[in-house]
Amino acid sequence: MSEHEHQHEHDEHEDIVVTMTDEEGNEREMLLAFTFDVDEQIYAVLLDYHDPEEEGVIMRLEEEEGDTVLVNIEDDEEWERVVAVYNELAEQEQF
């Protein structure tokens, strides 16, 4: 069973907004909604800043040269574990 921890910090900090570019070169401002842990890795749920009802994105957070960077999840097994934990959290939180 995967270990996970949900870090929900709505009012404890200012909104973190990042600009992401899709495969077609379109830029989207994304809000870091929350983070959660799976097997000692941290993952971020990002929602469209201007339309939070739009489908979000889950990415892995990694440290690179002292900075935190967002990384696509490309391994199918990792993706399945992350989505399973996310779905469990979504059921508990009802978001």
N, CA, C and O atoms as CSV, one atom per row, in Angstrom:
chain,resi,resn,atom,element,x,y,z
A,1,MET,N,N,0.838,-1.183,0.000
A,1,MET,CA,C,0.000,0.000,0.000
A,1,MET,C,C,0.883,1.248,0.000
A,1,MET,O,O,1.907,1.276,0.683
A,2,SER,N,N,0.519,2.234,-0.723
A,2,SER,CA,C,1.297,3.466,-0.836
A,2,SER,C,C,1.144,4.319,0.411
A,2,SER,O,O,0.064,4.416,0.995
A,3,GLU,N,N,2.259,4.936,0.805
A,3,GLU,CA,C,2.176,5.912,1.872
A,3,GLU,C,C,1.849,7.258,1.242
A,3,GLU,O,O,2.396,7.611,0.198
A,4,HIS,N,N,0.953,8.011,1.882
A,4,HIS,CA,C,0.655,9.332,1.351
A,4,HIS,C,C,0.218,10.262,2.464
A,4,HIS,O,O,-0.288,9.831,3.500
A,5,GLU,N,N,0.420,11.524,2.231
A,5,GLU,CA,C,0.035,12.546,3.174
A,5,GLU,C,C,-0.510,13.712,2.371
A,5,GLU,O,O,0.052,14.091,1.344
A,6,HIS,N,N,-1.594,14.268,2.842
A,6,HIS,CA,C,-2.242,15.365,2.141
A,6,HIS,C,C,-1.902,16.662,2.862
A,6,HIS,O,O,-2.135,16.790,4.063
A,7,GLN,N,N,-1.358,17.610,2.137
A,7,GLN,CA,C,-1.029,18.907,2.708
A,7,GLN,C,C,-1.967,19.936,2.104
A,7,GLN,O,O,-1.809,20.327,0.947
A,8,HIS,N,N,-2.932,20.368,2.879
A,8,HIS,CA,C,-3.943,21.298,2.398
A,8,HIS,C,C,-3.710,22.629,3.080
A,8,HIS,O,O,-3.946,22.741,4.283
A,9,GLU,N,N,-3.258,23.637,2.366
A,9,GLU,CA,C,-2.834,24.890,2.971
A,9,GLU,C,C,-3.510,26.085,2.308
A,9,GLU,O,O,-2.832,26.929,1.721
A,10,HIS,N,N,-4.823,26.169,2.393
A,10,HIS,CA,C,-5.521,27.255,1.709
A,10,HIS,C,C,-5.168,28.638,2.234
A,10,HIS,O,O,-4.760,29.504,1.460
A,11,ASP,N,N,-5.317,28.863,3.536
A,11,ASP,CA,C,-5.171,30.205,4.078
A,11,ASP,C,C,-3.792,30.471,4.660
A,11,ASP,O,O,-3.539,31.570,5.152
A,12,GLU,N,N,-2.898,29.497,4.617
A,12,GLU,CA,C,-1.610,29.656,5.248
A,12,GLU,C,C,-0.596,30.373,4.362
A,12,GLU,O,O,0.466,30.760,4.850
A,13,HIS,N,N,-0.884,30.561,3.093
A,13,HIS,CA,C,0.065,31.204,2.197
A,13,HIS,C,C,-0.686,31.871,1.050
A,13,HIS,O,O,-1.880,31.650,0.846
A,14,GLU,N,N,0.044,32.686,0.318
A,14,GLU,CA,C,-0.550,33.288,-0.871
A,14,GLU,C,C,-0.665,32.235,-1.956
A,14,GLU,O,O,0.038,31.224,-1.930
A,15,ASP,N,N,-1.555,32.474,-2.913
A,15,ASP,CA,C,-1.699,31.548,-4.034
A,15,ASP,C,C,-0.389,31.457,-4.804
A,15,ASP,O,O,0.279,32.463,-5.043
A,16,ILE,N,N,-0.035,30.239,-5.187
A,16,ILE,CA,C,1.137,30.017,-6.036
A,16,ILE,C,C,0.617,29.782,-7.444
A,16,ILE,O,O,-0.107,28.820,-7.697
A,17,VAL,N,N,0.995,30.674,-8.361
A,17,VAL,CA,C,0.547,30.586,-9.750
A,17,VAL,C,C,1.783,30.416,-10.630
A,17,VAL,O,O,2.748,31.172,-10.521
A,18,VAL,N,N,1.735,29.409,-11.504
A,18,VAL,CA,C,2.830,29.175,-12.443
A,18,VAL,C,C,2.279,29.249,-13.859
A,18,VAL,O,O,1.116,28.926,-14.099
A,19,THR,N,N,3.114,29.673,-14.785
A,19,THR,CA,C,2.725,29.714,-16.193
A,19,THR,C,C,3.288,28.479,-16.870
A,19,THR,O,O,4.490,28.220,-16.822
A,20,MET,N,N,2.400,27.718,-17.505
A,20,MET,CA,C,2.804,26.501,-18.203
A,20,MET,C,C,2.515,26.672,-19.682
A,20,MET,O,O,1.560,27.346,-20.067
A,21,THR,N,N,3.350,26.054,-20.506
A,21,THR,CA,C,3.170,26.095,-21.954
A,21,THR,C,C,2.844,24.689,-22.434
A,21,THR,O,O,3.575,23.743,-22.138
A,22,ASP,N,N,1.733,24.547,-23.183
A,22,ASP,CA,C,1.357,23.223,-23.684
A,22,ASP,C,C,2.116,22.895,-24.967
A,22,ASP,O,O,2.936,23.683,-25.439
A,23,GLU,N,N,1.826,21.708,-25.525
A,23,GLU,CA,C,2.529,21.233,-26.720
A,23,GLU,C,C,2.345,22.155,-27.922
A,23,GLU,O,O,3.178,22.164,-28.828
A,24,GLU,N,N,1.263,22.927,-27.935
A,24,GLU,CA,C,0.968,23.817,-29.059
A,24,GLU,C,C,1.479,25.232,-28.837
A,24,GLU,O,O,1.230,26.119,-29.653
A,25,GLY,N,N,2.202,25.449,-27.722
A,25,GLY,CA,C,2.762,26.763,-27.447
A,25,GLY,C,C,1.828,27.716,-26.726
A,25,GLY,O,O,2.165,28.886,-26.549
A,26,ASN,N,N,0.657,27.242,-26.304
A,26,ASN,CA,C,-0.288,28.082,-25.575
A,26,ASN,C,C,0.108,28.153,-24.103
A,26,ASN,O,O,0.396,27.134,-23.476
A,27,GLU,N,N,0.118,29.369,-23.564
A,27,GLU,CA,C,0.445,29.546,-22.155
A,27,GLU,C,C,-0.825,29.545,-21.321
A,27,GLU,O,O,-1.843,30.116,-21.713
A,28,ARG,N,N,-0.750,28.892,-20.155
A,28,ARG,CA,C,-1.865,28.853,-19.206
A,28,ARG,C,C,-1.326,29.152,-17.819
A,28,ARG,O,O,-0.307,28.598,-17.408
A,29,GLU,N,N,-2.011,30.025,-17.102
A,29,GLU,CA,C,-1.657,30.263,-15.713
A,29,GLU,C,C,-2.336,29.184,-14.881
A,29,GLU,O,O,-3.546,28.981,-14.974
A,30,MET,N,N,-1.539,28.494,-14.066
A,30,MET,CA,C,-2.042,27.385,-13.272
A,30,MET,C,C,-1.836,27.679,-11.791
A,30,MET,O,O,-0.775,28.146,-11.379
A,31,LEU,N,N,-2.863,27.400,-11.003
A,31,LEU,CA,C,-2.833,27.574,-9.558
A,31,LEU,C,C,-2.414,26.264,-8.913
A,31,LEU,O,O,-2.994,25.219,-9.207
A,32,LEU,N,N,-1.420,26.302,-8.041
A,32,LEU,CA,C,-1.051,25.119,-7.280
A,32,LEU,C,C,-2.112,24.957,-6.196
A,32,LEU,O,O,-2.099,25.669,-5.192
A,33,ALA,N,N,-3.033,24.012,-6.409
A,33,ALA,CA,C,-4.180,23.837,-5.518
A,33,ALA,C,C,-3.785,23.148,-4.222
A,33,ALA,O,O,-4.164,23.596,-3.140
A,34,PHE,N,N,-3.026,22.059,-4.322
A,34,PHE,CA,C,-2.525,21.369,-3.142
A,34,PHE,C,C,-1.467,20.356,-3.549
A,34,PHE,O,O,-1.297,20.042,-4.727
A,35,THR,N,N,-0.757,19.850,-2.537
A,35,THR,CA,C,0.247,18.820,-2.769
A,35,THR,C,C,-0.098,17.600,-1.930
A,35,THR,O,O,-0.816,17.688,-0.934
A,36,PHE,N,N,0.433,16.459,-2.361
A,36,PHE,CA,C,0.266,15.228,-1.589
A,36,PHE,C,C,1.457,14.321,-1.858
A,36,PHE,O,O,2.131,14.443,-2.881
A,37,ASP,N,N,1.705,13.407,-0.921
A,37,ASP,CA,C,2.849,12.505,-1.012
A,37,ASP,C,C,2.407,11.115,-1.428
A,37,ASP,O,O,1.360,10.630,-0.998
A,38,VAL,N,N,3.212,10.480,-2.268
A,38,VAL,CA,C,3.036,9.077,-2.635
A,38,VAL,C,C,4.430,8.460,-2.655
A,38,VAL,O,O,5.302,8.902,-3.403
A,39,ASP,N,N,4.635,7.438,-1.830
A,39,ASP,CA,C,5.925,6.738,-1.802
A,39,ASP,C,C,7.105,7.701,-1.713
A,39,ASP,O,O,8.072,7.586,-2.466
A,40,GLU,N,N,7.015,8.648,-0.785
A,40,GLU,CA,C,8.080,9.610,-0.488
A,40,GLU,C,C,8.376,10.593,-1.618
A,40,GLU,O,O,9.413,11.256,-1.592
A,41,GLN,N,N,7.499,10.702,-2.598
A,41,GLN,CA,C,7.587,11.721,-3.652
A,41,GLN,C,C,6.444,12.708,-3.423
A,41,GLN,O,O,5.379,12.325,-2.939
A,42,ILE,N,N,6.662,13.962,-3.765
A,42,ILE,CA,C,5.619,14.978,-3.612
A,42,ILE,C,C,5.035,15.284,-4.982
A,42,ILE,O,O,5.764,15.453,-5.960
A,43,TYR,N,N,3.706,15.354,-5.040
A,43,TYR,CA,C,2.986,15.644,-6.274
A,43,TYR,C,C,2.118,16.876,-6.059
A,43,TYR,O,O,1.637,17.128,-4.955
A,44,ALA,N,N,1.926,17.639,-7.129
A,44,ALA,CA,C,1.133,18.865,-7.074
A,44,ALA,C,C,-0.067,18.745,-7.996
A,44,ALA,O,O,0.029,18.232,-9.111
A,45,VAL,N,N,-1.204,19.231,-7.503
A,45,VAL,CA,C,-2.403,19.345,-8.335
A,45,VAL,C,C,-2.487,20.801,-8.756
A,45,VAL,O,O,-2.540,21.700,-7.917
A,46,LEU,N,N,-2.499,21.028,-10.070
A,46,LEU,CA,C,-2.545,22.375,-10.632
A,46,LEU,C,C,-3.863,22.560,-11.364
A,46,LEU,O,O,-4.268,21.712,-12.159
A,47,LEU,N,N,-4.530,23.678,-11.089
A,47,LEU,CA,C,-5.801,24.001,-11.733
A,47,LEU,C,C,-5.657,25.282,-12.531
A,47,LEU,O,O,-4.861,26.153,-12.179
A,48,ASP,N,N,-6.421,25.399,-13.602
A,48,ASP,CA,C,-6.414,26.615,-14.415
A,48,ASP,C,C,-6.787,27.797,-13.520
A,48,ASP,O,O,-7.851,27.797,-12.900
A,49,TYR,N,N,-5.924,28.790,-13.453
A,49,TYR,CA,C,-6.127,29.928,-12.559
A,49,TYR,C,C,-7.398,30.700,-12.894
A,49,TYR,O,O,-8.071,31.204,-11.995
A,50,HIS,N,N,-7.730,30.797,-14.172
A,50,HIS,CA,C,-8.882,31.582,-14.599
A,50,HIS,C,C,-10.155,30.753,-14.699
A,50,HIS,O,O,-11.250,31.310,-14.782
A,51,ASP,N,N,-10.025,29.428,-14.693
A,51,ASP,CA,C,-11.191,28.545,-14.789
A,51,ASP,C,C,-10.931,27.275,-13.981
A,51,ASP,O,O,-10.607,26.236,-14.556
A,52,PRO,N,N,-11.072,27.348,-12.639
A,52,PRO,CA,C,-10.763,26.195,-11.795
A,52,PRO,C,C,-11.658,24.981,-12.049
A,52,PRO,O,O,-11.351,23.888,-11.575
A,53,GLU,N,N,-12.747,25.149,-12.780
A,53,GLU,CA,C,-13.611,24.020,-13.126
A,53,GLU,C,C,-13.023,23.200,-14.271
A,53,GLU,O,O,-13.435,22.063,-14.500
A,54,GLU,N,N,-12.064,23.774,-14.987
A,54,GLU,CA,C,-11.368,23.083,-16.076
A,54,GLU,C,C,-10.564,21.924,-15.488
A,54,GLU,O,O,-10.140,21.983,-14.333
A,55,GLU,N,N,-10.354,20.873,-16.280
A,55,GLU,CA,C,-9.586,19.722,-15.800
A,55,GLU,C,C,-8.188,20.152,-15.384
A,55,GLU,O,O,-7.538,20.931,-16.080
A,56,GLY,N,N,-7.728,19.644,-14.250
A,56,GLY,CA,C,-6.421,20.004,-13.726
A,56,GLY,C,C,-5.315,19.088,-14.215
A,56,GLY,O,O,-5.522,18.225,-15.068
A,57,VAL,N,N,-4.136,19.300,-13.652
A,57,VAL,CA,C,-2.938,18.554,-14.013
A,57,VAL,C,C,-2.271,18.093,-12.717
A,57,VAL,O,O,-2.251,18.827,-11.730
A,58,ILE,N,N,-1.729,16.882,-12.724
A,58,ILE,CA,C,-0.932,16.398,-11.597
A,58,ILE,C,C,0.499,16.242,-12.090
A,58,ILE,O,O,0.752,15.608,-13.114
A,59,MET,N,N,1.438,16.836,-11.339
A,59,MET,CA,C,2.854,16.756,-11.707
A,59,MET,C,C,3.676,16.443,-10.462
A,59,MET,O,O,3.255,16.716,-9.338
A,60,ARG,N,N,4.849,15.868,-10.682
A,60,ARG,CA,C,5.768,15.564,-9.583
A,60,ARG,C,C,6.613,16.808,-9.296
A,60,ARG,O,O,7.026,17.511,-10.218
A,61,LEU,N,N,6.865,17.072,-8.017
A,61,LEU,CA,C,7.758,18.155,-7.612
A,61,LEU,C,C,9.136,17.562,-7.340
A,61,LEU,O,O,9.253,16.548,-6.652
A,62,GLU,N,N,10.173,18.190,-7.877
A,62,GLU,CA,C,11.549,17.748,-7.654
A,62,GLU,C,C,12.421,18.955,-7.355
A,62,GLU,O,O,12.137,20.072,-7.788
A,63,GLU,N,N,13.483,18.709,-6.610
A,63,GLU,CA,C,14.483,19.739,-6.338
A,63,GLU,C,C,15.556,19.657,-7.412
A,63,GLU,O,O,16.073,18.580,-7.710
A,64,GLU,N,N,15.884,20.806,-7.990
A,64,GLU,CA,C,16.913,20.861,-9.022
A,64,GLU,C,C,17.737,22.122,-8.803
A,64,GLU,O,O,17.250,23.235,-8.996
A,65,GLU,N,N,18.982,21.938,-8.399
A,65,GLU,CA,C,19.892,23.056,-8.143
A,65,GLU,C,C,19.290,24.069,-7.178
A,65,GLU,O,O,19.400,25.277,-7.388
A,66,GLY,N,N,18.649,23.571,-6.113
A,66,GLY,CA,C,18.082,24.435,-5.091
A,66,GLY,C,C,16.709,24.988,-5.406
A,66,GLY,O,O,16.112,25.656,-4.561
A,67,ASP,N,N,16.189,24.732,-6.593
A,67,ASP,CA,C,14.857,25.196,-6.975
A,67,ASP,C,C,13.899,24.015,-7.041
A,67,ASP,O,O,14.309,22.886,-7.311
A,68,THR,N,N,12.633,24.281,-6.795
A,68,THR,CA,C,11.601,23.264,-6.958
A,68,THR,C,C,11.056,23.368,-8.370
A,68,THR,O,O,10.665,24.447,-8.815
A,69,VAL,N,N,11.032,22.235,-9.080
A,69,VAL,CA,C,10.546,22.218,-10.457
A,69,VAL,C,C,9.409,21.213,-10.591
A,69,VAL,O,O,9.334,20.240,-9.841
A,70,LEU,N,N,8.528,21.459,-11.552
A,70,LEU,CA,C,7.423,20.561,-11.877
A,70,LEU,C,C,7.869,19.625,-12.988
A,70,LEU,O,O,8.450,20.059,-13.983
A,71,VAL,N,N,7.592,18.334,-12.813
A,71,VAL,CA,C,8.029,17.327,-13.772
A,71,VAL,C,C,6.829,16.487,-14.187
A,71,VAL,O,O,6.039,16.066,-13.343
A,72,ASN,N,N,6.693,16.242,-15.491
A,72,ASN,CA,C,5.632,15.362,-15.989
A,72,ASN,C,C,5.846,13.945,-15.475
A,72,ASN,O,O,6.981,13.499,-15.309
A,73,ILE,N,N,4.754,13.249,-15.227
A,73,ILE,CA,C,4.808,11.842,-14.827
A,73,ILE,C,C,4.680,11.022,-16.100
A,73,ILE,O,O,3.623,10.998,-16.730
A,74,GLU,N,N,5.761,10.352,-16.474
A,74,GLU,CA,C,5.761,9.620,-17.739
A,74,GLU,C,C,5.698,8.112,-17.563
A,74,GLU,O,O,5.396,7.393,-18.516
A,75,ASP,N,N,5.979,7.619,-16.358
A,75,ASP,CA,C,5.943,6.188,-16.085
A,75,ASP,C,C,4.501,5.771,-15.767
A,75,ASP,O,O,3.878,6.328,-14.863
A,76,ASP,N,N,3.978,4.800,-16.504
A,76,ASP,CA,C,2.585,4.374,-16.333
A,76,ASP,C,C,2.299,3.846,-14.933
A,76,ASP,O,O,1.245,4.140,-14.369
A,77,GLU,N,N,3.220,3.070,-14.363
A,77,GLU,CA,C,3.001,2.526,-13.018
A,77,GLU,C,C,2.968,3.638,-11.980
A,77,GLU,O,O,2.128,3.629,-11.081
A,78,GLU,N,N,3.880,4.592,-12.104
A,78,GLU,CA,C,3.889,5.730,-11.188
A,78,GLU,C,C,2.581,6.498,-11.330
A,78,GLU,O,O,1.970,6.862,-10.326
A,79,TRP,N,N,2.142,6.751,-12.562
A,79,TRP,CA,C,0.906,7.489,-12.807
A,79,TRP,C,C,-0.288,6.784,-12.148
A,79,TRP,O,O,-1.121,7.435,-11.518
A,80,GLU,N,N,-0.368,5.461,-12.293
A,80,GLU,CA,C,-1.481,4.710,-11.708
A,80,GLU,C,C,-1.485,4.822,-10.185
A,80,GLU,O,O,-2.550,4.970,-9.585
A,81,ARG,N,N,-0.302,4.753,-9.541
A,81,ARG,CA,C,-0.224,4.903,-8.079
A,81,ARG,C,C,-0.673,6.301,-7.662
A,81,ARG,O,O,-1.431,6.456,-6.705
A,82,VAL,N,N,-0.203,7.311,-8.381
A,82,VAL,CA,C,-0.524,8.701,-8.040
A,82,VAL,C,C,-2.022,8.958,-8.204
A,82,VAL,O,O,-2.638,9.572,-7.333
A,83,VAL,N,N,-2.607,8.504,-9.292
A,83,VAL,CA,C,-4.036,8.715,-9.529
A,83,VAL,C,C,-4.868,7.979,-8.481
A,83,VAL,O,O,-5.893,8.496,-8.037
A,84,ALA,N,N,-4.445,6.782,-8.082
A,84,ALA,CA,C,-5.180,6.037,-7.055
A,84,ALA,C,C,-5.207,6.812,-5.739
A,84,ALA,O,O,-6.250,6.896,-5.090
A,85,VAL,N,N,-4.067,7.378,-5.342
A,85,VAL,CA,C,-4.015,8.167,-4.109
A,85,VAL,C,C,-4.837,9.441,-4.268
A,85,VAL,O,O,-5.580,9.814,-3.361
A,86,TYR,N,N,-4.711,10.110,-5.412
A,86,TYR,CA,C,-5.500,11.319,-5.659
A,86,TYR,C,C,-6.996,11.016,-5.555
A,86,TYR,O,O,-7.735,11.762,-4.912
A,87,ASN,N,N,-7.445,9.934,-6.178
A,87,ASN,CA,C,-8.868,9.576,-6.126
A,87,ASN,C,C,-9.321,9.294,-4.699
A,87,ASN,O,O,-10.430,9.661,-4.311
A,88,GLU,N,N,-8.461,8.639,-3.918
A,88,GLU,CA,C,-8.776,8.377,-2.510
A,88,GLU,C,C,-8.924,9.695,-1.747
A,88,GLU,O,O,-9.863,9.867,-0.970
A,89,LEU,N,N,-7.995,10.617,-1.973
A,89,LEU,CA,C,-8.068,11.930,-1.326
A,89,LEU,C,C,-9.313,12.691,-1.766
A,89,LEU,O,O,-9.972,13.336,-0.951
A,90,ALA,N,N,-9.631,12.615,-3.046
A,90,ALA,CA,C,-10.808,13.313,-3.569
A,90,ALA,C,C,-12.076,12.793,-2.904
A,90,ALA,O,O,-12.974,13.575,-2.590
A,91,GLU,N,N,-12.160,11.484,-2.686
A,91,GLU,CA,C,-13.330,10.916,-2.011
A,91,GLU,C,C,-13.415,11.401,-0.574
A,91,GLU,O,O,-14.500,11.733,-0.097
A,92,GLN,N,N,-12.282,11.446,0.124
A,92,GLN,CA,C,-12.257,11.886,1.517
A,92,GLN,C,C,-12.603,13.363,1.642
A,92,GLN,O,O,-13.343,13.759,2.543
A,93,GLU,N,N,-12.072,14.166,0.747
A,93,GLU,CA,C,-12.262,15.616,0.805
A,93,GLU,C,C,-13.507,16.072,0.063
A,93,GLU,O,O,-14.002,17.174,0.297
A,94,GLN,N,N,-14.007,15.246,-0.814
A,94,GLN,CA,C,-15.173,15.553,-1.648
A,94,GLN,C,C,-14.969,16.833,-2.454
A,94,GLN,O,O,-15.835,17.708,-2.470
A,95,PHE,N,N,-13.804,16.941,-3.132
A,95,PHE,CA,C,-13.564,18.098,-3.994
A,95,PHE,C,C,-13.609,17.717,-5.426
A,95,PHE,O,O,-13.428,18.568,-6.297
